[in-house]
Amino acid sequence: MYIFKAGVVGAGAMGAGIAQVISYSGLPVVLKDVDQAMLDKGLAQIRSIYQGRVEKGKMSAGEMQSKLDLITPALDYGEFADVDVVIEAVPEKMSLKKRIFTELDAICPAGTIFASNTSALSITEMGRATKRPHKMVGMHFFNPANVMKLVEVIRGEETDDEAVQDIVAFTETLRKIPVVVKECPGFLVNRLLTPYLNEAVLCLQEGAATAQQIDAAMVDYGWPMGPFTLMDFLGLDVCYDVGQYLYSQYGDRMAAAALFEQLVKAGRLGEKSGAGFYGYGDNTDEPVRQMIARMNGGRRLGEFRPERLMYLLINEAAYAVQENVADVRDIDMAMIAGTGMTVGGERLGPLALADKLGLDTLVAGLEDFEKKYGKRFHPAARLYELVKEGHTGVKAKAGFLEYV
Ligand SMILES: NC(=O)c1ccc[n+]([C@@H]2O[C@H](COP(=O)([O-])OP(=O)(O)OC[C@H]3O[C@@H](n4cnc5c(N)ncnc54)[C@H](O)[C@@H]3O)[C@@H](O)[C@H]2O)c1
C-alpha cells in the first residue's frame, strides 16, 4: 500500500521530529496534540530544523515554506479520516496509548496502519485494544528523529506481513533504515545497550576507573561518545526506567547498579537537570565522587576494561539471535545505525565483532568475567552451540555469519 498522507499524534520532542521527517520526504502530515502550547512548541521545533538547513545552504527559504505547508496542525481528529498511517508519539503510558488507538479506530479507514513510537510497551497489547490488531506495528524512531537513521519496525504477535512490509517501505521513503524486530522487551537497541551502560556504572561504583576514563576508553574503542556522556544526554531517569522494566522481564542480568538509583533519587538526571554523572554549568561531579567513595570505601573493588562492557553487549545480541528477534545482519545494522558504534573506526556490529574476536575467545572471556563478577556474564546458549559446531568466527570461516 502506498502512503499518501500520514498522521502523527503527540507533538512533543519525538512527534514533532517525526512530522518533520515525513514532510521532508514530501508527504502531507497532520500533527495532532491536545495542548495548543505543545503544538506551537512542536511546530517551532520543526521550523528550527528547517531553518538550520536553510542557514547551511541546503535548502532555500521557498523550499522550506513548501515543506512546512505539508504539515497541518490539529487539536482534533477531523483530518484523520483519510490518513494511510498514524504514528502515535504520546507519553509512555499504556492506558493513554490504548485510548488513542481506540479513538482512531472509529475515525480512520479500516486499511489505515497504526504505528506506535513506544520505546518499550507491547505492540500486541495496543493492537488488541483495536479492531485491527493485524494493522498495529511499532515504529521506533531514535532521538533526535530528524537525525538518527534507524527505525526499529516492531512486529507484534498479530501484525500481518503486509503491514510490516508497508511500514518498511514507508520508512525507506523517509530515507531511514528500517530493521524488522520481533516484539521483545526493549526491542533491539535499548535491550543491547542496557547491560553495556549498566556495566559502565558498576565499574564506576567499584572505583575501577573514573567516568572520564571510561568514556575516553570507549571513545577510543570506536563509540561516538562514552557511556556516561550518553546517559547524561538520554536522561538518567529514562535509562533507569528502561533498566527496571528490562530487569522485570529478563531478570538478574539486567539488575541496575545501585549508583543509578542514588543519582536518580538525588535529582541528577543528566544534562536536562544540569547534573548527572557529570556536572553542567556551575554544577560539578563532586557529589557523585562522594557517593562512589561511600559505596566502595575508597577502594578499587573491580577492574575496568572495555571488554567488560562490550562482552555483555555481544552476549545480549547472542540472546537476541537465539530468540529469533531479528536477523544477524539486521542486529548489527541496528546497533551501527542506532548508536553509531564502530570498532576502531570500522563499521562493525556486535555479532560481526564477535566473529572477528573468535567465539571461543569470547566464551572464555565471558566465563572469566563470570567467575570474577557474577552470573550476568554467563554466555548465551547460542554461543556455546556455535563453538561446539566449530563455528568460531572469521578464522573458521563461519560464526554468526559465513565468510568465504
Ligand atoms: N524522547 C526520546 O528520547 C524517545 C525516543 C524514542 C521513543 N520515545 C517514545 O516516544 C513517545 C513520546 O515521547 P516524547 O519524548 O516525544 O514525549 P513528550 O512528552 O515530549 O511529548 C508527548 C506529547 O504528547 C502530547 N499528548 C499527551 N496526551 C495526548 C493525547 N491524548 N493526544 C494527543 N497528544 C497528546 C503532549 O501534549 C506532548 O506534546 C513515548 O512513547 C516515548 O517512549 C521517546
The ligand as a Gaussian input file, in Angstrom:
#p B3LYP/6-31G(d) Opt

LIG

0 1
 N       12.341000      11.119000      23.942000
 C       13.012000      10.087000      23.475000
 O       14.252000      10.014000      23.531000
 C       12.268000       8.962000      22.827000
 C       12.921000       8.131000      21.904000
 C       12.194000       7.109000      21.273000
 C       10.864000       6.903000      21.605000
 N       10.258000       7.725000      22.530000
 C        8.834000       7.493000      22.810000
 O        8.073000       8.453000      22.098000
 C        6.877000       8.764000      22.818000
 C        6.803000      10.258000      23.029000
 O        7.947000      10.701000      23.708000
 P        8.376000      12.244000      23.743000
 O        9.724000      12.268000      24.376000
 O        8.147000      12.878000      22.442000
 O        7.282000      12.815000      24.787000
 P        6.865000      14.344000      25.053000
 O        6.403000      14.377000      26.461000
 O        7.938000      15.274000      24.584000
 O        5.609000      14.567000      24.081000
 C        4.369000      13.945000      24.255000
 C        3.313000      14.825000      23.601000
 O        2.069000      14.123000      23.603000
 C        1.032000      15.063000      23.868000
 N       -0.165000      14.352000      24.326000
 C       -0.458000      13.910000      25.577000
 N       -1.679000      13.312000      25.557000
 C       -2.150000      13.392000      24.282000
 C       -3.343000      12.967000      23.634000
 N       -4.300000      12.337000      24.313000
 N       -3.487000      13.228000      22.321000
 C       -2.532000      13.875000      21.625000
 N       -1.367000      14.308000      22.184000
 C       -1.185000      14.063000      23.497000
 C        1.645000      16.015000      24.888000
 O        0.932000      17.240000      24.936000
 C        3.053000      16.160000      24.321000
 O        3.119000      17.209000      23.385000
 C        6.948000       7.946000      24.096000
 O        6.244000       6.732000      23.908000
 C        8.423000       7.662000      24.259000
 O        8.686000       6.484000      24.998000
 C       10.909000       8.749000      23.131000

